Amino acid sequence: MARVAHRQWILDQLAELEIEAQILLEPEARDSAPAMAAAAAWIQRDNPDGVAAFVASDHHIPDHDAFRAAVREAAQAASRGRIVTLGVRPDAPSAAYGYIRPAGPGLSAVAAFVGKPDRATAADYIAAGYLWNSGNFMVSAAVLLEQLTVHAPGVAASSQAPCRPRRRDRCRSSDRSSARLRKSRSTMR
């Protein structure tokens, strides 16, 4: 998912890497929930059992193999109906991140999400085994849309309009759909 204004830049990078991809374009940024909802609607249209990986475009991932392994495990869990958030083992206390307290080791339930703490509290969280909340998620498209229908019905409803089948290689938000999504995002806050 990217803004229309970034289309050529993305195409140039894909060509440089010799990668083919399908790009979903939105006319303007609409925050995470509406963008994720539109992507999930598009995925579900093409593959009712599809799983989405929602990752930040600006993260530095030093251990590519570990990240791939975590994503594979998360994708398997997501295909079974779980919503998976990827935590990062902190290397120092930071007030710049939210934290996750896992219920157990490895892929486990989340016992608590906490906002960005002060540095001293962050040090306590690290000592207690908390992870940084990376903001990266894996979830089946169907589960995400079901959850949005319950918790943010305006976002869920608006996400369907941009992804009506047109051409297989296109899924582009219309200006009217974007306006509905802008209005709906306030229900997520």
Backbone hydrogen bonds, N-H to C=O, Kabsch-Sander energy under -0.5 kcal/mol:
donor,donor_aa,acceptor,acceptor_aa,energy
2,A,24,L,-2.4
4,V,26,E,-2.2
6,H,3,R,-1.8
7,R,4,V,-1.7
10,I,6,H,-2.4
11,L,7,R,-2.7
12,D,8,Q,-2.7
13,Q,9,W,-2.0
14,L,10,I,-2.7
15,A,11,L,-2.4
16,E,12,D,-2.3
17,L,13,Q,-2.0
18,E,14,L,-0.6
18,E,15,A,-0.8
19,I,14,L,-2.6
25,L,23,I,-0.5
25,L,171,C,-0.9
26,E,2,A,-2.5
35,A,31,D,-1.4
36,M,32,S,-3.2
37,A,33,A,-2.7
38,A,34,P,-2.4
39,A,35,A,-2.3
40,A,36,M,-2.7
41,A,37,A,-2.5
42,W,38,A,-2.1
43,I,39,A,-2.7
44,Q,40,A,-2.9
45,R,41,A,-1.8
46,D,42,W,-1.5
47,N,43,I,-3.0
50,G,47,N,-2.7
52,A,139,V,-3.1
54,F,52,A,-0.6
54,F,137,F,-3.4
55,V,53,A,-0.7
59,H,56,A,-0.7
61,I,59,H,-0.6
64,H,62,P,-0.8
67,F,63,D,-2.2
68,R,64,H,-2.7
69,A,65,D,-2.3
70,A,66,A,-2.4
71,V,67,F,-2.6
72,R,68,R,-2.5
73,E,69,A,-2.3
74,A,70,A,-2.7
75,A,71,V,-2.7
76,Q,72,R,-1.9
77,A,73,E,-2.0
78,A,74,A,-2.9
79,S,75,A,-2.2
80,R,76,Q,-0.7
80,R,77,A,-0.9
81,G,78,A,-1.9
82,R,77,A,-1.9
84,V,82,R,-0.6
84,V,138,M,-3.1
86,L,136,N,-2.6
87,G,85,T,-0.6
88,V,132,W,-2.0
97,Y,94,S,-0.5
99,Y,114,V,-2.3
100,I,131,L,-2.9
101,R,112,A,-3.1
103,A,109,A,-3.2
108,S,106,G,-0.8
111,A,101,R,-2.9
111,A,109,A,-0.6
112,A,101,R,-1.3
114,V,99,Y,-2.7
122,A,118,D,-2.4
123,A,119,R,-2.0
124,D,120,A,-1.7
125,Y,121,T,-2.5
126,I,122,A,-2.4
127,A,123,A,-2.2
128,A,124,D,-1.5
129,G,126,I,-1.7
130,Y,125,Y,-2.6
131,L,100,I,-2.9
132,W,88,V,-3.2
133,N,98,G,-2.9
134,S,86,L,-1.4
134,S,132,W,-0.9
136,N,86,L,-0.5
137,F,54,F,-2.3
138,M,84,V,-2.7
139,V,52,A,-1.9
140,S,78,A,-0.5
141,A,50,G,-2.6
144,L,140,S,-2.4
145,L,141,A,-2.4
146,E,142,A,-2.4
147,Q,143,V,-2.7
148,L,144,L,-2.5
149,T,145,L,-2.1
150,V,146,E,-1.5
151,H,147,Q,-3.1
152,A,148,L,-2.8
155,V,152,A,-0.7
156,A,152,A,-2.2
157,A,153,P,-2.6
158,S,154,G,-2.2
159,S,155,V,-1.7
160,Q,156,A,-0.7
160,Q,157,A,-0.9
161,A,157,A,-0.6
163,C,160,Q,-1.0
164,R,161,A,-1.2
170,R,167,R,-2.0
173,S,25,L,-1.6
178,S,174,S,-2.4
179,A,175,D,-1.9
180,R,176,R,-1.9
181,L,177,S,-2.6
182,R,178,S,-2.7
183,K,179,A,-2.0
184,S,180,R,-2.2
185,R,181,L,-2.2
186,S,182,R,-0.5
186,S,183,K,-0.6
187,T,184,S,-2.1
188,M,185,R,-1.7
189,R,185,R,-0.6
189,R,186,S,-0.5
